[in-house]
C-alpha cells in the first residue's frame, strides 16, 4: 500500500484514495483515505488475510460481521467490507469505517493538561454508554484500552468511540469466557487468574482507563508482565495522587474516586454494570450545584517515581507471537523473533542471579496467580529470560522440552 493509491470496493464500486498509514498491528494496517465520490475521509483497515491460517481468517471475518451490527454513537461506525487483491495476488480483507482524529493513547501523550470536570465525565459516559450497548447484546470487548478508544471533536467538545473488535466475543448470560486475551495493563485479575470471566472484565478495563483520564497517570505504569501479576495479587484499591485535589473540587474528586474504586473492585461481582454507572453519573450531574464543577486549569507537571527495576518492559500482542523490549510500544509493526531466540532483560549495576524460566504459552493459559507465585518463589525478578517459540513442529517442541529438563 502507498499514498495516492486508489482502492476500489468490489461490492459498492466506491473508490478510496489512500492518504497515509495511521497504525499497524500483527496482521493489519490502518490507512486514512478519501472517498472520491463524497470527498469524506474514512479509515481503511487492511487485514493480511493471505498470511492467516483458517482459524485466524475466521476471526477476521467474524470481526467484520460483528462490527456491521453495531450502531451506537460511541462505537466507531462500520461502512463496508470487501476483499482486495494486490498487484502481486495477495488477498486482503478491507474494513472501511469512520475516521477518528487520533487514538486516546496518542492524545494523552501529546496533551499533558488536566481535563475539565465536564470533559472528564463526558469521556467516562462515552465509554460506559458503548459498553452498556455491547453488554446488552451479550458482547464482551475484551481489549478496552486507551489504544482502542478514538478521539472525535463534536460541537466544541471531545468525544470517545470504541474501536477494534478483533478479539471481542459473544457470550450468552450465565456463561464465562476463559481465554487469556487483551492488553495486559487493563486485563482484570480474574482473566490473569484463569477463573473465567464475563462482561465485568470490561468494567475493570474501563476503570483503568478512567483512572488515567482523571490522574493523567496510568494505573499500572512501568510494570513488566511478572511485576504486574505480583501487583494484582496484592491490589485492593487504587491509590490516587494528591495532585488531583489541586485541580478539582473536593466534591468532584470524592465522586470520581468512588466511581473508579467501584469499577476496580477485585471481586467482579462487586463491580457495577455499565448501566448502573451511567445512572450514577446522570443523577450526580442533575443534583450537584456549581461548586461541584469548580476546577483550576493546570498543566500536569508531576511525574510519578518509577523504580529502575520496573523500567524494562516486555510488550506482547494478544496472540503472544511478537514482542519488543522498549519502554514504549513501537509505532511500527512488531517483528516476529527468530525461532529459539532468547531475549535476556538485564538491569544495569545489579548483581545477576540465575535467570528465571518464563512459562510456556501452554502453561500460561491455565496458570493461576497462586501457581505462578509458587513457581517464581525464591527466584530473582531483577534478571529473567523471555523465551518465545513460534511455528515449531511437535517433534522439535518435544526435543526442546526434553533439553530443558
N, C-alpha and C positions, 0 to 999 in steps of 0.2 A: 504494500500500500504506500502511496505517496501523495503529497499535496497536489491539488488541482485535478487529481484523477476522478473520473466520473463513474459512479457505480449505479447501475440501473436495476430496479426491482423486477424480478421475473414474475411477480404477482400483479402489481399495480402499474408497472412500467414507469414508475416515478424515478426521476434521475436525481442523484445526490452528488454534489461536488465536494470532495474531501478538503478540509481546511488544515487541520493539524492533529497530531496524535496527542491525546489528553490523558492517557493512562494505559497501563499494560498489566497483565496477570500471567498466570501459568499457561493458560490455553486461550487467552483472549486479549484484544487490544481495543481501546475505545478511541474514536475519532470524532471531532466536531465536523459537521458537514452542512452544506447549504442545499435545501430543497429548491432546485432550479425553478420549478413551477410556481411555488408560493413565496420564494425568497425568504423563507424562515429557516433559521439554524436549528439543527437537530443533532442528536448523538447516534452514531452507528457503532454498535459493538460487534466486532468480528471475532467469531469463535473458531479456533483451528480445528474444525470438525474432522479433517483428514488425519490428524495426529492422534485422535482419541480411539480407545477401544469401544466395544459395543455398549458397555455399561456407562462410560463417560458420554457417549453420543446420546444415549437415552436420557441422561441427566441434563444435557444441554437442551434437548428438545422439550423436556419437562419444564425447564426454566421459562422457555418461551410460551409454552401452553399455560403455565400458571400466571405469568405476567399479563397475558392478554385478558384475563378475567378480572383483574384488579382495577377498579375505578374509584379513586379517592383523591382528594385534593392534597393529601400529604404523602402520596406514593407516586413515584416517577411514572409518567404516563407512557404506556406502550402504544406505538403507532403501527408497526407492521414487522413481519419477519419473513425472510426468504433465504434460499441458498444461492451462493455466488461462486462461480468458478473462475479462478485466477488464470492469467495467461499461461502459466505452467501446469494447469489442470488440477490445482489444489482446490478442494471443496471447502468453502467457508460458510458457516451459518451466521447470517446477519440479523441482528435485532435492532430495530430502529425505535428510539424513544426521545422524549423531550430532553433538551439540553439545559443543565444547571450551570450556574456561574462558576462554581468550584465545589470541591468536597469540603465538609466541615473541618476535617483534619487540616487541609491546606489553609482554610480561613483562619483557624485558631493560631496556626504557625505564623501567619503574616500580620495578625492584629492582636496586640497584647492588651488592649483596653478591656475593662470590665463591661459587661452588657448592662443596659438599664434594667430595672425590675420588670418593666413591661415586656421588653425584648426577651429577657431570660424566661419568663413564664410562657411567652408565645412559643419559644423553642420547645419547652417541655410539653406544651399542649400539642404541638405538631407531632412530636414523637409518639405520645400516648394515643393520639387520635388514629394514627396509622396502625399502631399495634392493636387497638380495640377493633379496628376494621378487619385486620388479619385474623385475630383470635376468634372473632365472631364467625369466621369462615373456617375455623379449625386449621389454621395455617400458622406454623412457627417460623419466624425468620431465621433464627439460629446464628446469625452473624452480624448483629447490630453493633455498630461502632462508628466513630467519627469519620471513618473512611467510606462508610456506606450510607452516609447522610449527605445530601446535596443542598447547597445554599441557593436560594432564589430571592430576588428583590421584587416585592409586590407592594404597591401603594406606600412607598417610602418606609417599608418595614421589611426586615429579613424573615424569610420562612424556610423551613426544612422539609425535605421529602426523602423518604426511604428509597433506596435502590438496591440492586444486586440481589436477585433471588436464586442465585446459583446453588445454594445449599439449603434453601427453605424446604419445608416438608409439610404435607398434610397429615394431621394427627387427630383422629377421632377422640372425642372426650372420653375420659376414663382410661386412655391408653398412655403409655410412657415411651419416649424415644430413648435409645441407648447409645447412639453414635456420638463419639467424642469429636466434635467438629465446631469450627468457629474461630474467632480471633482470641487467642489465649488471655489477653489482658481484660477482656469483657466476658469471658466464659464463667458461668456460675459454678459454685462449689459442687453442686450435685452432678454436673457434667464431668468435672475432674474426678469425682469420687465414684463414677460409674454406677450411680444409684438409679438411673432412669430419671427422665425429666419431661416437663410439659411446657405450656406457653409461659409459665412463670420464670423460665430461664431468660426469656426476652425482657422481662421486667428487671431482672438483675442487670442485664446489659444496659438497659435504659438508665438505670441508677448510676452506673459507671460513667455514662456519657453526661448525665445531668450534673454529677459531681464535678466533672471537668469544666462544664459550662459555668457553673457557679463559682468555683475557686480558681479557674484557669490553670489548674494543675491536674494531671492525670492521677487517678486513684492509685494505680499500681505502676508508678513510673520507675524505670531503671531496674526492673527485676527480670532476671532470666527465668527460664521455664521452671527449674527446680526451686529457685527462690520464691517464685510466685506460688507454687504449691505449698511451700512452707508458710508463706504469709496467709494464705487462705485457711490453713489449718488452725491458726490462732486468731483469725479475724472474728470480731464480734460486732463492731460497728465502725463506720468511717470516722476519721479524725479530721476535723475541719481547721484550716489555717485561720489565725486570728485576723488576717488582712481583710477578710470579707466584712468584718464588723466596722471597718473604717469606711467602707463603701456603701453598704446598705443599712436601712433602719433595723433596729433590734427586732421589731415585729416581723419584718420580711425575712431576716436571717433565720429566726426561730421557725417560721413556717417552712422555708425551703429545706433547712436542715432536717426537720422532722419528716418531710416528704421523702427526701433522699434516703434517710435511715430506714424508712418503711420499705422502700424499693430494694434496699440492700440487706434485708433480713437473710441470715444464713439458712434458716428453715424456709423453704419455698412456700409452705402452707401459710406462713405469716405475711407473705408479701401481698399487697393489694392488687387487684386486677387493673388493667388499663382503664376500664370503665369507671372503677372506683376512684382512680387518680384524677380522671377528668372531672368528676363530680366535686372532689375536694378542691380543686383549683377554681372551678366555677363558683362555688359557694364562697370561697375566700375572697375572690375578686369582687363579688357583689356586696360583701359585708364590710370590707375594710374602708377606712377613711383615707384622706390624702396623706396622712403621716406614714401610712404603710408603704407608700411609693417613694418616699424621700430617699435620695441617694447622692453620693459625691462622685462625680466623674473623674476617676483617677486612672493613670496608666499602671498596668501591672508591672511592678519592678522587682518584687521579691521572687527569688528562685529558691526552691527547696534544696537542702543539702542532700547530696547523694553519696552514699558510701562508695569508695573506689571499687570495692568488691562487686558492686551491683551494676557498674557501668557497662561491662561486657555483656552483650545480649545475643541470644540466638533467636532469630525470627524464622518461623516456618509457616508456609501457607497451609490451607485447610487439608490438603491431601498429603502433607508431610514429605513431599518429594524435593523441595527446594529450600534453600536457606541462605542467609548471609550473616556475618558477624558484626556488622556496623551497628552503632547505637541508634541509627535511624534507618528504617527500611529504604531500600533503593528505589529511585523513580523508574529505573529501567527494569525490564523483565528479569525475574530470578533465573540464574543459570544452574542447571542440574549438575551436581558434583559427579566426578568420575566414580565408577564402581570401586568399592573397597577403600575409598579415600577417607582418611580420618582427619578431623579438624580439632586441634587442641587449643583450648582457650586458656591463656595464662594471665595472671595478674602480676604486673611488674613489682620487683623488690619484695616478693613474698616467697618464703621457702616452699618449694613444691613437694607435695606428698604423692603417694600412689594415686594415679587417676582413677576416677570412679566410672564404672561402665554405665552407660545410659541404656535403659530398657529398650528392647526391640519394638518395632511397630505392632507386632502381635501381642507383646506383653502390655503395651500401653493401653490397648483397647479395653482390657478388663482390670487394669491395675488401679486399686483404690489408693487414696492418700495415705491411709494407715499402712498398707502394704509397701508403698514406695518409701515411707519413712523408715520402716524396718530394713529395707534393702540398703538404704544410704546411711543408716545409723553408724556413727563412729567413723565415718569417712569424711575427708575434707571436701568443702564446697568451693575452695579457692582455686582449684585446678581440676578440671574434669574434661572428658572427651565426649564429643558428639559423633556418633558413627551412623551414617545413613546409607543403606544399600537399596538400590532400585534395579528392577529388571533381572534379578538373579533367578536362575533356574532352581528347582527344588534340590537337584543334586549338589550344585555349588553351594546353596544355602546350608545344606546338611554338613558339607565339608567345613564351612565357616563356623558353624555351631560346634562341631567336634574340636576344631582348633581352639576355640575359646575355652572349652572345658579343660 
